[in-house]
């Protein structure tokens, strides 16, 4: 019990510090951070509810939204795959596996891979293309630990290894997510999370070295090698607080209401809301909306979200979850998520 109280106190201190550090973010800093792929959401259920998922997320999707929710899963082990059709014909694949280890807690591994496809290289001299096909590589690996501290409090931490590469340049970094969830006696859930908290990243590699002819010199003068020093960049940290409430109409029908507030250190703050209707804990219909109140109509490129899901018992304690989500998107084809999970 003493250890639990210490961990809870440490969590409160971390979040208090985080609020102070992150509240400085404003719309004038939009685009000032790198590694923006960390903000691309995963999980069809969460997106169908507009991203208002911090307080109610459980299982493998919690490794992205709030690591505290991993320990709240009803399963002893879970395997998840999610595919996202993103913007401009790109896609994101998410893989996760987790298991409970008794009183120690729950551990999970995740991988998020951004696929651009290949395209033709261009340079300042060959603006129409060099004929060389290139394909950027962006990946985030996660290791998550989560534990139920008391009958009402869950705690979690996620370690992320970030890797980006393009031709002969690459950058890598480390980030942490911290999360807490609390369930009151009245059934109200609260979630707090600090995501993508880490140091600076910086590109390095052979493509930052160029051979340049010195202007205004005699013919035959030897060219020199110049090395471009890349600028370091920060990670897109966020602080998020969420509330959710489960309302049981009767034994078969239930409705969940959820709301979130997200503060960005290099972007505009967001508010999110969502609702989920469930029948017999088997069939689900969801809807939601997210908005950046400080932004203009052109800043808010994402619109309403909707989706559905099914949870089916296969027998022997095994269940399969299939979820779909749709998000209206301005200027690009709408985003679509499909998620599959096996719970054991």
C-alpha contacts under 8 A as a table, 3 or more apart, distances in Angstrom:
res1	aa1	res2	aa2	distance
1	X	4	X	5.03
1	X	5	X	6.33
2	X	5	X	5.21
2	X	6	X	6.32
3	X	6	X	5.08
3	X	7	X	6.22
4	X	7	X	5.19
4	X	8	X	6.15
4	X	149	X	5.84
4	X	150	X	7.79
5	X	8	X	5.09
5	X	9	X	6.08
6	X	9	X	5.08
6	X	10	X	6.11
7	X	10	X	5.02
7	X	11	X	6.13
8	X	11	X	5.05
8	X	12	X	6.31
8	X	155	X	7.97
9	X	12	X	5.15
9	X	13	X	6.30
10	X	13	X	5.11
10	X	14	X	6.16
11	X	14	X	5.06
11	X	15	X	6.25
11	X	178	X	7.98
11	X	180	X	7.65
12	X	15	X	5.24
12	X	16	X	6.09
13	X	16	X	5.08
13	X	17	X	6.17
14	X	17	X	5.23
14	X	18	X	6.05
15	X	18	X	4.78
15	X	19	X	6.11
15	X	192	X	8.00
15	X	193	X	7.81
15	X	194	X	7.18
16	X	19	X	5.36
16	X	20	X	6.56
17	X	20	X	5.23
17	X	21	X	6.23
18	X	21	X	5.04
18	X	22	X	5.89
18	X	194	X	7.17
18	X	239	X	7.20
19	X	22	X	5.26
19	X	23	X	5.70
19	X	239	X	6.97
20	X	23	X	5.65
20	X	24	X	7.55
21	X	24	X	6.51
22	X	25	X	5.80
22	X	237	X	7.75
22	X	238	X	7.27
22	X	239	X	7.09
22	X	263	X	7.08
22	X	264	X	6.83
22	X	265	X	5.16
23	X	263	X	7.01
23	X	264	X	7.90
23	X	265	X	7.08
24	X	265	X	6.76
25	X	29	X	6.81
25	X	263	X	7.52
25	X	264	X	5.93
25	X	265	X	4.11
25	X	266	X	5.58
25	X	267	X	6.62
25	X	268	X	7.58
26	X	29	X	5.77
26	X	30	X	7.37
26	X	264	X	7.62
26	X	265	X	7.09
26	X	266	X	6.68
26	X	267	X	5.99
26	X	268	X	5.81
26	X	269	X	7.66
27	X	30	X	5.37
27	X	266	X	7.39
27	X	267	X	5.41
27	X	268	X	4.94
27	X	294	X	7.51
27	X	295	X	7.80
28	X	267	X	7.73
29	X	32	X	5.44
29	X	265	X	7.79
29	X	266	X	4.91
29	X	267	X	5.93
30	X	33	X	7.81
30	X	266	X	5.10
30	X	267	X	4.30
30	X	268	X	6.91
31	X	34	X	7.62
31	X	266	X	6.47
31	X	267	X	6.88
32	X	233	X	7.81
32	X	234	X	7.77
32	X	266	X	5.80
33	X	36	X	7.19
33	X	233	X	5.92
33	X	234	X	5.01
33	X	235	X	5.48
33	X	236	X	5.46
33	X	266	X	6.01
34	X	233	X	5.70
34	X	234	X	5.97
34	X	235	X	5.64
34	X	236	X	6.69
35	X	38	X	6.08
35	X	235	X	6.05
35	X	236	X	6.99
36	X	39	X	5.68
36	X	40	X	7.45
36	X	235	X	7.68
36	X	236	X	6.51
37	X	40	X	5.32
37	X	114	X	7.70
38	X	41	X	7.93
38	X	140	X	7.89
38	X	196	X	7.37
38	X	236	X	7.43
39	X	236	X	7.46
41	X	47	X	7.40
41	X	64	X	7.56
42	X	46	X	7.63
42	X	47	X	7.50
42	X	61	X	7.16
42	X	64	X	7.08
42	X	82	X	6.93
42	X	84	X	7.40
42	X	94	X	6.96
42	X	337	X	7.84
43	X	46	X	5.57
43	X	47	X	6.48
43	X	61	X	5.92
43	X	82	X	6.27
43	X	337	X	7.03
43	X	338	X	7.62
43	X	339	X	6.18
44	X	47	X	5.33
44	X	48	X	6.04
44	X	82	X	7.58
44	X	307	X	7.48
44	X	323	X	5.56
44	X	324	X	5.23
44	X	325	X	4.86
44	X	337	X	5.14
44	X	338	X	5.79
44	X	339	X	5.70
45	X	48	X	5.25
45	X	49	X	6.64
45	X	286	X	7.72
45	X	307	X	7.25
45	X	308	X	7.64
45	X	309	X	7.43
45	X	323	X	6.11
45	X	324	X	7.03
45	X	325	X	6.73
46	X	49	X	5.39
46	X	50	X	6.79
46	X	51	X	5.22
46	X	52	X	6.93
46	X	53	X	5.61
46	X	57	X	7.68
47	X	50	X	5.00
47	X	51	X	4.86
47	X	52	X	7.94
47	X	288	X	7.88
47	X	305	X	6.77
47	X	306	X	7.85
47	X	325	X	6.30
47	X	326	X	7.79
47	X	327	X	7.67
48	X	51	X	7.24
48	X	274	X	7.74
48	X	286	X	5.64
48	X	287	X	5.41
48	X	288	X	6.13
48	X	305	X	5.10
48	X	306	X	4.56
48	X	307	X	4.88
48	X	308	X	7.64
48	X	324	X	7.65
48	X	325	X	4.91
48	X	326	X	6.59
48	X	327	X	7.50
49	X	52	X	5.90
49	X	53	X	7.21
49	X	258	X	7.95
49	X	273	X	6.80
49	X	274	X	4.19
49	X	275	X	6.00
49	X	276	X	7.10
49	X	286	X	5.84
49	X	287	X	4.98
49	X	288	X	4.28
49	X	289	X	7.10
49	X	305	X	6.63
49	X	306	X	6.89
49	X	307	X	7.94
50	X	272	X	5.87
50	X	273	X	5.89
50	X	274	X	5.52
50	X	287	X	6.87
50	X	288	X	4.07
50	X	289	X	4.52
50	X	290	X	5.45
50	X	304	X	7.20
50	X	305	X	5.70
50	X	306	X	7.95
51	X	54	X	7.90
51	X	260	X	7.70
51	X	272	X	6.24
51	X	273	X	7.37
51	X	274	X	7.50
51	X	288	X	7.64
51	X	289	X	7.85
51	X	290	X	7.10
52	X	55	X	7.94
52	X	242	X	6.90
52	X	258	X	5.69
52	X	259	X	5.07
52	X	260	X	4.93
52	X	272	X	5.20
52	X	273	X	5.29
52	X	274	X	5.81
52	X	288	X	7.84
53	X	56	X	5.50
53	X	57	X	5.51
53	X	65	X	7.20
53	X	242	X	7.12
53	X	258	X	6.94
53	X	259	X	7.62
53	X	260	X	7.25
54	X	57	X	5.89
54	X	65	X	6.00
54	X	66	X	5.86
54	X	190	X	7.86
54	X	191	X	5.33
54	X	192	X	6.97
54	X	193	X	7.51
54	X	240	X	7.37
54	X	241	X	6.82
54	X	242	X	5.22
54	X	243	X	7.53
54	X	260	X	6.99
55	X	66	X	8.00
55	X	181	X	6.17
55	X	182	X	7.85
55	X	189	X	5.65
55	X	190	X	4.83
55	X	191	X	3.90
55	X	192	X	7.31
55	X	241	X	7.65
55	X	242	X	5.04
55	X	243	X	5.40
55	X	244	X	5.89
55	X	258	X	7.82
56	X	69	X	7.47
56	X	189	X	6.76
56	X	190	X	7.83
56	X	191	X	7.48
56	X	243	X	7.85
56	X	244	X	6.28
56	X	258	X	7.94
57	X	61	X	6.85
57	X	62	X	5.51
57	X	65	X	7.25
57	X	66	X	7.09
57	X	69	X	5.54
58	X	61	X	6.69
58	X	62	X	5.47
58	X	69	X	4.29
58	X	70	X	5.32
58	X	71	X	7.29
58	X	72	X	5.35
58	X	73	X	5.08
59	X	62	X	5.66
59	X	63	X	7.81
59	X	69	X	6.26
59	X	70	X	4.56
59	X	71	X	7.12
59	X	72	X	6.69
59	X	73	X	4.62
59	X	74	X	7.82
59	X	75	X	7.83
59	X	78	X	7.34
60	X	63	X	5.70
60	X	70	X	6.15
60	X	78	X	6.98
60	X	79	X	7.49
60	X	80	X	6.66
60	X	96	X	6.16
60	X	97	X	6.86
60	X	98	X	6.74
60	X	108	X	7.49
61	X	64	X	5.79
61	X	65	X	6.62
61	X	70	X	7.84
62	X	65	X	4.92
62	X	66	X	4.88
62	X	67	X	5.02
62	X	68	X	7.04
62	X	69	X	5.17
62	X	70	X	5.45
63	X	66	X	6.13
63	X	67	X	4.78
63	X	69	X	7.82
63	X	70	X	6.73
63	X	108	X	7.57
63	X	110	X	7.42
63	X	142	X	7.76
63	X	144	X	6.47
63	X	158	X	6.88
64	X	67	X	6.91
65	X	193	X	7.86
66	X	69	X	5.98
66	X	156	X	7.44
66	X	177	X	7.59
66	X	178	X	7.25
66	X	179	X	5.23
66	X	180	X	7.42
66	X	191	X	7.69
66	X	192	X	7.53
66	X	193	X	5.78
67	X	70	X	5.71
67	X	144	X	6.70
67	X	145	X	7.31
67	X	146	X	6.35
67	X	155	X	7.32
67	X	156	X	4.55
67	X	157	X	5.64
67	X	158	X	6.20
67	X	177	X	7.13
67	X	178	X	6.67
67	X	179	X	5.48
67	X	180	X	7.77
68	X	71	X	6.41
68	X	72	X	7.54
68	X	146	X	5.43
68	X	147	X	7.08
68	X	154	X	5.29
68	X	155	X	4.36
68	X	156	X	3.82
68	X	157	X	7.06
68	X	178	X	7.70
68	X	179	X	5.02
68	X	180	X	5.20
68	X	181	X	6.03
69	X	72	X	5.04
69	X	73	X	7.02
69	X	146	X	7.37
69	X	154	X	6.91
69	X	155	X	7.70
69	X	156	X	7.30
69	X	180	X	7.94
69	X	181	X	6.92
70	X	73	X	5.85
70	X	106	X	6.72
70	X	107	X	7.98
70	X	108	X	7.92
70	X	145	X	7.89
70	X	146	X	5.83
70	X	147	X	7.95
70	X	156	X	7.47
71	X	100	X	7.41
71	X	105	X	6.74
71	X	106	X	5.49
71	X	146	X	5.26
71	X	147	X	5.37
71	X	148	X	6.03
71	X	154	X	6.97
71	X	156	X	7.96
72	X	148	X	7.32
72	X	154	X	7.33
73	X	76	X	7.63
75	X	78	X	6.51
75	X	343	X	5.51
75	X	344	X	5.62
76	X	99	X	5.67
76	X	100	X	5.32
76	X	343	X	7.46
76	X	344	X	5.89
77	X	97	X	7.56
77	X	98	X	5.53
77	X	99	X	4.13
77	X	100	X	6.39
77	X	343	X	5.95
77	X	344	X	5.21
78	X	97	X	5.71
78	X	98	X	5.39
78	X	99	X	6.52
78	X	341	X	6.83
78	X	342	X	5.58
78	X	343	X	4.52
78	X	344	X	6.17
79	X	95	X	7.85
79	X	96	X	5.88
79	X	97	X	4.51
79	X	98	X	6.70
79	X	341	X	5.51
79	X	342	X	5.27
79	X	343	X	6.74
80	X	94	X	7.88
80	X	95	X	5.77
80	X	96	X	5.10
80	X	97	X	6.34
80	X	339	X	7.21
80	X	340	X	5.67
80	X	341	X	4.28
80	X	342	X	6.59
81	X	93	X	7.41
81	X	94	X	5.67
81	X	95	X	4.74
81	X	96	X	6.62
81	X	339	X	5.77
81	X	340	X	5.33
81	X	341	X	6.49
82	X	93	X	5.78
82	X	94	X	4.99
82	X	95	X	6.63
82	X	337	X	6.99
82	X	338	X	5.66
82	X	339	X	4.21
82	X	340	X	6.35
83	X	91	X	7.22
83	X	92	X	5.89
83	X	93	X	4.66
83	X	94	X	6.44
83	X	337	X	5.74
83	X	338	X	5.47
83	X	339	X	6.53
84	X	91	X	5.43
84	X	92	X	5.03
84	X	93	X	6.36
84	X	335	X	7.11
84	X	336	X	5.76
84	X	337	X	4.53
84	X	338	X	6.72
85	X	89	X	7.18
85	X	90	X	6.47
85	X	91	X	4.64
85	X	92	X	6.76
85	X	335	X	5.59
85	X	336	X	5.30
85	X	337	X	6.52
86	X	89	X	6.56
86	X	90	X	5.27
86	X	91	X	4.88
86	X	92	X	6.84
86	X	334	X	7.94
86	X	335	X	5.45
86	X	336	X	7.29
87	X	90	X	5.73
87	X	91	X	7.53
87	X	332	X	6.04
87	X	333	X	6.64
87	X	334	X	7.70
87	X	335	X	6.95
88	X	332	X	6.63
88	X	333	X	7.62
89	X	116	X	7.61
90	X	114	X	7.62
90	X	115	X	5.85
90	X	116	X	4.95
90	X	117	X	7.10
91	X	114	X	6.16
91	X	115	X	5.34
91	X	116	X	6.89
92	X	112	X	6.99
92	X	113	X	5.67
92	X	114	X	4.57
92	X	115	X	5.98
93	X	112	X	5.83
93	X	113	X	5.29
93	X	114	X	6.62
93	X	115	X	7.85
94	X	110	X	7.26
94	X	111	X	5.73
94	X	112	X	4.51
94	X	113	X	6.44
95	X	110	X	5.50
95	X	111	X	5.20
95	X	112	X	6.54
96	X	108	X	7.05
96	X	109	X	5.61
96	X	110	X	4.14
96	X	111	X	6.45
97	X	108	X	5.60
97	X	109	X	5.44
97	X	110	X	6.50
98	X	106	X	7.06
98	X	107	X	5.59
98	X	108	X	3.96
98	X	109	X	6.32
99	X	106	X	5.68
99	X	107	X	5.73
99	X	108	X	6.51
100	X	105	X	5.90
100	X	106	X	4.19
100	X	107	X	6.47
101	X	104	X	5.66
101	X	105	X	5.45
101	X	106	X	5.79
101	X	107	X	7.60
102	X	105	X	6.05
102	X	106	X	7.92
104	X	147	X	7.21
105	X	145	X	7.06
105	X	146	X	5.75
105	X	147	X	4.45
105	X	148	X	7.01
106	X	144	X	7.97
106	X	145	X	5.75
106	X	146	X	5.11
106	X	147	X	6.12
107	X	143	X	7.42
107	X	144	X	5.53
107	X	145	X	4.72
107	X	146	X	6.51
108	X	142	X	7.90
108	X	143	X	5.83
108	X	144	X	4.91
108	X	145	X	6.62
109	X	141	X	7.57
109	X	142	X	5.62
109	X	143	X	4.86
109	X	144	X	6.37
110	X	141	X	5.75
110	X	142	X	4.89
110	X	143	X	6.64
111	X	139	X	7.14
111	X	140	X	5.74
111	X	141	X	4.54
111	X	142	X	6.25
112	X	139	X	5.68
112	X	140	X	5.13
112	X	141	X	6.49
113	X	138	X	6.13
113	X	139	X	4.62
113	X	140	X	6.63
114	X	137	X	7.09
114	X	138	X	5.41
114	X	139	X	6.31
115	X	136	X	7.95
115	X	137	X	7.21
115	X	138	X	7.54
116	X	135	X	6.76
116	X	136	X	6.70
116	X	137	X	7.88
117	X	135	X	5.97
117	X	136	X	7.91
118	X	133	X	6.11
118	X	134	X	5.32
118	X	135	X	4.39
118	X	136	X	7.65
119	X	133	X	5.31
119	X	134	X	5.58
119	X	135	X	6.54
120	X	129	X	5.89
120	X	130	X	6.95
120	X	131	X	6.12
120	X	132	X	5.63
120	X	133	X	4.44
120	X	134	X	6.13
121	X	129	X	5.48
121	X	130	X	5.74
121	X	131	X	6.83
121	X	132	X	5.54
121	X	133	X	5.88
121	X	134	X	6.20
122	X	125	X	7.96
122	X	126	X	5.58
122	X	127	X	5.17
122	X	128	X	6.36
122	X	129	X	4.42
122	X	130	X	5.87
123	X	126	X	4.89
123	X	127	X	5.52
123	X	129	X	7.21
123	X	130	X	7.58
124	X	127	X	5.88
126	X	129	X	5.36
126	X	130	X	5.91
129	X	132	X	7.59
134	X	166	X	7.80
134	X	167	X	6.65
135	X	166	X	6.96
135	X	167	X	7.46
136	X	164	X	7.66
136	X	165	X	5.89
136	X	166	X	4.61
136	X	167	X	6.99
137	X	163	X	7.88
137	X	164	X	5.76
137	X	165	X	5.18
137	X	166	X	6.42
138	X	162	X	7.88
138	X	163	X	5.81
138	X	164	X	4.53
138	X	165	X	6.53
139	X	162	X	6.19
139	X	163	X	5.31
139	X	164	X	6.57
140	X	160	X	6.46
140	X	161	X	5.63
140	X	162	X	4.64
140	X	163	X	6.25
141	X	160	X	5.57
141	X	161	X	5.11
141	X	162	X	6.65
142	X	158	X	6.49
142	X	159	X	5.50
142	X	160	X	4.48
142	X	161	X	6.39
143	X	158	X	5.65
143	X	159	X	5.17
143	X	160	X	6.62
144	X	156	X	7.23
144	X	157	X	5.83
144	X	158	X	4.25
144	X	159	X	6.31
145	X	156	X	5.60
145	X	157	X	5.50
145	X	158	X	6.38
146	X	154	X	7.31
146	X	155	X	5.64
146	X	156	X	3.99
146	X	157	X	6.42
147	X	154	X	5.85
147	X	155	X	5.47
147	X	156	X	6.33
148	X	151	X	7.11
148	X	152	X	7.84
148	X	153	X	6.11
148	X	154	X	4.41
148	X	155	X	6.38
149	X	152	X	7.70
149	X	153	X	5.48
149	X	154	X	5.53
149	X	155	X	6.72
150	X	153	X	5.13
150	X	154	X	7.17
152	X	182	X	5.51
152	X	183	X	5.01
152	X	184	X	6.77
153	X	180	X	7.19
153	X	181	X	5.79
153	X	182	X	4.70
153	X	183	X	6.72
154	X	180	X	5.62
154	X	181	X	5.09
154	X	182	X	6.50
155	X	178	X	7.92
155	X	179	X	5.86
155	X	180	X	4.66
155	X	181	X	6.63
156	X	178	X	5.94
156	X	179	X	5.17
156	X	180	X	6.48
157	X	176	X	7.04
157	X	177	X	5.52
157	X	178	X	4.58
157	X	179	X	6.33
158	X	176	X	5.51
158	X	177	X	4.86
158	X	178	X	6.54
159	X	174	X	7.31
159	X	175	X	6.09
159	X	176	X	4.81
159	X	177	X	6.68
160	X	174	X	5.62
160	X	175	X	5.03
160	X	176	X	5.99
160	X	177	X	7.98
161	X	172	X	7.44
161	X	173	X	6.09
161	X	174	X	4.91
161	X	175	X	6.72
162	X	172	X	5.34
162	X	173	X	5.04
162	X	174	X	6.03
162	X	175	X	7.63
163	X	170	X	7.50
163	X	171	X	6.08
163	X	172	X	4.57
163	X	173	X	6.79
164	X	170	X	5.48
164	X	171	X	5.22
164	X	172	X	6.24
165	X	168	X	7.33
165	X	169	X	5.61
165	X	170	X	4.00
165	X	171	X	6.36
166	X	169	X	5.28
166	X	170	X	6.20
167	X	207	X	7.62
168	X	205	X	5.55
168	X	206	X	5.61
168	X	207	X	5.46
169	X	203	X	6.30
169	X	204	X	5.45
169	X	205	X	4.28
169	X	206	X	6.49
169	X	207	X	6.03
169	X	208	X	7.35
170	X	203	X	5.28
170	X	204	X	5.68
170	X	205	X	6.34
171	X	201	X	6.36
171	X	202	X	5.49
171	X	203	X	4.52
171	X	204	X	6.51
172	X	201	X	6.27
172	X	202	X	7.36
172	X	203	X	7.93
173	X	198	X	7.84
173	X	199	X	7.19
173	X	200	X	7.21
173	X	201	X	5.64
174	X	198	X	6.02
174	X	199	X	6.96
175	X	196	X	5.20
175	X	197	X	5.21
175	X	198	X	4.29
175	X	199	X	7.17
176	X	195	X	6.50
176	X	196	X	5.52
176	X	197	X	5.10
176	X	198	X	6.23
177	X	193	X	7.08
177	X	194	X	5.52
177	X	195	X	4.29
177	X	196	X	5.76
177	X	197	X	6.42
178	X	193	X	5.51
178	X	194	X	5.21
178	X	195	X	6.52
179	X	191	X	7.36
179	X	192	X	5.60
179	X	193	X	4.17
179	X	194	X	6.45
180	X	191	X	5.74
180	X	192	X	5.26
180	X	193	X	6.41
181	X	189	X	7.13
181	X	190	X	5.63
181	X	191	X	4.38
181	X	192	X	6.47
182	X	189	X	5.66
182	X	190	X	5.15
182	X	191	X	6.44
183	X	187	X	6.22
183	X	188	X	5.91
183	X	189	X	4.51
183	X	190	X	6.50
184	X	187	X	5.33
184	X	188	X	5.35
184	X	189	X	6.30
185	X	188	X	7.46
187	X	245	X	6.26
187	X	246	X	6.62
188	X	243	X	7.14
188	X	244	X	5.92
188	X	245	X	4.82
188	X	246	X	7.28
189	X	243	X	5.58
189	X	244	X	5.05
189	X	245	X	6.20
190	X	241	X	7.44
190	X	242	X	5.65
190	X	243	X	4.66
190	X	244	X	6.59
191	X	240	X	7.92
191	X	241	X	5.62
191	X	242	X	4.99
191	X	243	X	6.46
192	X	239	X	7.66
192	X	240	X	5.74
192	X	241	X	4.61
192	X	242	X	6.56
193	X	239	X	5.90
193	X	240	X	5.29
193	X	241	X	6.65
194	X	197	X	6.95
194	X	237	X	7.34
194	X	238	X	5.86
194	X	239	X	4.64
194	X	240	X	6.49
195	X	237	X	5.66
195	X	238	X	5.32
195	X	239	X	6.49
196	X	235	X	6.44
196	X	236	X	6.36
196	X	237	X	4.68
196	X	238	X	6.78
197	X	235	X	7.14
197	X	237	X	5.49
197	X	238	X	7.93
198	X	235	X	6.74
199	X	234	X	6.74
199	X	235	X	7.25
200	X	232	X	6.14
200	X	233	X	5.45
200	X	234	X	4.81
200	X	235	X	6.76
201	X	232	X	5.55
201	X	233	X	5.39
201	X	234	X	6.42
201	X	235	X	7.63
202	X	230	X	6.54
202	X	231	X	6.39
202	X	232	X	4.52
202	X	233	X	6.34
203	X	230	X	5.89
203	X	231	X	7.63
203	X	232	X	7.50
204	X	208	X	6.86
204	X	230	X	7.01
205	X	208	X	5.86
205	X	209	X	7.74
206	X	209	X	5.52
207	X	210	X	7.19
208	X	227	X	5.78
208	X	228	X	5.16
208	X	229	X	7.32
208	X	230	X	7.77
209	X	225	X	6.76
209	X	226	X	5.62
209	X	227	X	4.23
209	X	228	X	6.08
210	X	225	X	5.65
210	X	226	X	5.22
210	X	227	X	6.22
210	X	228	X	7.75
211	X	223	X	6.35
211	X	224	X	5.62
211	X	225	X	4.46
211	X	226	X	6.18
212	X	223	X	5.47
212	X	224	X	5.49
212	X	225	X	6.25
212	X	226	X	6.97
213	X	221	X	7.93
213	X	222	X	7.31
213	X	223	X	4.53
213	X	224	X	6.53
214	X	217	X	6.28
214	X	221	X	7.71
214	X	223	X	6.30
214	X	224	X	7.30
217	X	221	X	6.59
218	X	221	X	5.84
236	X	264	X	7.07
236	X	265	X	6.43
236	X	266	X	6.15
237	X	264	X	6.20
237	X	265	X	5.71
237	X	266	X	7.61
238	X	262	X	6.64
238	X	263	X	5.48
238	X	264	X	4.61
238	X	265	X	6.21
239	X	262	X	5.75
239	X	263	X	5.11
239	X	264	X	6.70
240	X	260	X	7.03
240	X	261	X	5.70
240	X	262	X	4.36
240	X	263	X	6.23
241	X	260	X	5.76
241	X	261	X	5.47
241	X	262	X	6.62
242	X	258	X	7.34
242	X	259	X	5.68
242	X	260	X	4.19
242	X	261	X	6.37
243	X	258	X	5.67
243	X	259	X	5.44
243	X	260	X	6.47
244	X	256	X	6.90
244	X	257	X	5.54
244	X	258	X	4.17
244	X	259	X	6.47
245	X	256	X	5.57
245	X	257	X	5.36
245	X	258	X	6.54
246	X	254	X	7.06
246	X	255	X	5.93
246	X	256	X	4.41
246	X	257	X	6.63
247	X	254	X	5.71
247	X	255	X	5.19
247	X	256	X	6.04
248	X	251	X	7.12
248	X	253	X	6.36
248	X	254	X	4.41
248	X	255	X	6.44
249	X	252	X	7.68
249	X	253	X	5.39
249	X	254	X	5.36
249	X	255	X	7.41
250	X	253	X	5.38
250	X	254	X	6.94
251	X	254	X	7.86
251	X	280	X	7.37
252	X	278	X	7.99
252	X	279	X	5.52
252	X	280	X	4.33
252	X	281	X	7.30
253	X	277	X	7.48
253	X	278	X	5.89
253	X	279	X	4.82
253	X	280	X	6.13
253	X	281	X	7.99
254	X	277	X	5.92
254	X	278	X	5.26
254	X	279	X	6.65
255	X	275	X	7.11
255	X	276	X	5.60
255	X	277	X	4.56
255	X	278	X	6.28
256	X	275	X	5.61
256	X	276	X	5.10
256	X	277	X	6.57
257	X	273	X	7.87
257	X	274	X	6.14
257	X	275	X	4.73
257	X	276	X	6.74
258	X	273	X	5.74
258	X	274	X	5.24
258	X	275	X	6.25
259	X	271	X	7.53
259	X	272	X	5.56
259	X	273	X	4.36
259	X	274	X	6.42
260	X	271	X	5.72
260	X	272	X	4.99
260	X	273	X	6.39
261	X	269	X	7.53
261	X	270	X	5.90
261	X	271	X	4.64
261	X	272	X	6.43
262	X	269	X	5.64
262	X	270	X	5.12
262	X	271	X	6.37
263	X	268	X	7.27
263	X	269	X	4.67
263	X	270	X	6.69
264	X	267	X	5.06
264	X	268	X	6.11
264	X	269	X	5.67
268	X	292	X	6.18
268	X	294	X	6.65
268	X	295	X	7.00
269	X	292	X	5.72
269	X	293	X	7.40
269	X	294	X	7.45
270	X	290	X	6.78
270	X	291	X	5.53
270	X	292	X	4.39
270	X	293	X	6.84
271	X	290	X	5.76
271	X	291	X	5.58
271	X	292	X	6.41
271	X	293	X	7.58
272	X	288	X	7.47
272	X	289	X	5.84
272	X	290	X	4.22
272	X	291	X	6.47
273	X	288	X	5.53
273	X	289	X	5.61
273	X	290	X	6.47
274	X	286	X	7.39
274	X	287	X	5.69
274	X	288	X	3.99
274	X	289	X	6.52
275	X	286	X	5.76
275	X	287	X	5.61
275	X	288	X	6.34
276	X	284	X	6.77
276	X	285	X	5.78
276	X	286	X	4.41
276	X	287	X	6.69
277	X	284	X	5.56
277	X	285	X	5.29
277	X	286	X	6.38
278	X	281	X	5.76
278	X	282	X	6.92
278	X	283	X	5.67
278	X	284	X	4.45
278	X	285	X	6.67
279	X	282	X	5.89
279	X	283	X	5.22
279	X	284	X	6.43
280	X	283	X	6.91
281	X	284	X	7.70
281	X	311	X	7.14
282	X	310	X	5.44
282	X	311	X	4.71
282	X	312	X	6.26
283	X	308	X	7.66
283	X	309	X	5.99
283	X	310	X	4.74
283	X	311	X	6.60
284	X	308	X	5.37
284	X	309	X	5.02
284	X	310	X	6.23
285	X	306	X	7.87
285	X	307	X	6.06
285	X	308	X	4.45
285	X	309	X	6.65
286	X	306	X	5.56
286	X	307	X	5.14
286	X	308	X	5.86
287	X	304	X	7.62
287	X	305	X	5.55
287	X	306	X	4.23
287	X	307	X	6.40
288	X	304	X	6.00
288	X	305	X	5.08
288	X	306	X	6.38
289	X	303	X	6.55
289	X	304	X	4.70
289	X	305	X	5.88
290	X	302	X	7.67
290	X	303	X	7.11
290	X	304	X	7.21
291	X	300	X	6.61
291	X	302	X	7.99
291	X	303	X	7.95
292	X	295	X	5.44
292	X	299	X	7.98
292	X	300	X	6.55
295	X	298	X	7.72
295	X	299	X	5.35
295	X	300	X	6.52
296	X	299	X	5.11
296	X	300	X	6.61
297	X	300	X	5.50
297	X	301	X	7.54
298	X	301	X	6.25
300	X	303	X	7.53
301	X	329	X	5.80
301	X	330	X	4.90
301	X	331	X	7.63
302	X	327	X	6.98
302	X	328	X	5.86
302	X	329	X	4.63
302	X	330	X	6.21
303	X	327	X	6.42
303	X	328	X	4.79
303	X	329	X	5.95
303	X	330	X	7.60
304	X	327	X	5.91
304	X	328	X	5.71
305	X	325	X	7.05
305	X	326	X	5.54
305	X	327	X	4.39
305	X	328	X	6.51
306	X	325	X	5.70
306	X	326	X	5.37
306	X	327	X	6.69
307	X	323	X	7.40
307	X	324	X	5.31
307	X	325	X	4.17
307	X	326	X	6.02
308	X	323	X	5.89
308	X	324	X	5.54
308	X	325	X	6.78
309	X	321	X	7.23
309	X	322	X	5.56
309	X	323	X	4.11
309	X	324	X	6.22
310	X	321	X	5.75
310	X	322	X	5.44
310	X	323	X	6.50
311	X	319	X	6.72
311	X	320	X	5.75
311	X	321	X	4.56
311	X	322	X	6.72
312	X	319	X	5.50
312	X	320	X	5.37
312	X	321	X	6.59
313	X	317	X	7.23
313	X	318	X	6.03
313	X	319	X	4.33
313	X	320	X	6.51
314	X	317	X	7.36
314	X	318	X	5.43
314	X	319	X	5.42
314	X	320	X	7.04
315	X	318	X	5.58
315	X	319	X	7.36
317	X	344	X	5.99
318	X	342	X	7.06
318	X	343	X	5.52
318	X	344	X	4.59
319	X	342	X	5.82
319	X	343	X	5.06
319	X	344	X	6.65
320	X	340	X	7.34
320	X	341	X	5.71
320	X	342	X	4.70
320	X	343	X	6.32
321	X	339	X	7.77
321	X	340	X	5.68
321	X	341	X	4.96
321	X	342	X	6.43
321	X	343	X	7.94
322	X	338	X	7.47
322	X	339	X	5.75
322	X	340	X	4.82
322	X	341	X	6.66
323	X	338	X	5.83
323	X	339	X	5.16
323	X	340	X	6.72
324	X	336	X	7.47
324	X	337	X	5.64
324	X	338	X	4.70
324	X	339	X	6.52
325	X	336	X	5.71
325	X	337	X	5.03
325	X	338	X	6.66
326	X	334	X	7.07
326	X	335	X	5.87
326	X	336	X	4.72
326	X	337	X	6.57
327	X	334	X	5.78
327	X	335	X	5.12
327	X	336	X	6.47
328	X	334	X	4.95
328	X	335	X	6.67
329	X	332	X	5.90
329	X	333	X	6.38
329	X	334	X	4.76
329	X	335	X	6.67
330	X	333	X	7.67
330	X	334	X	7.71
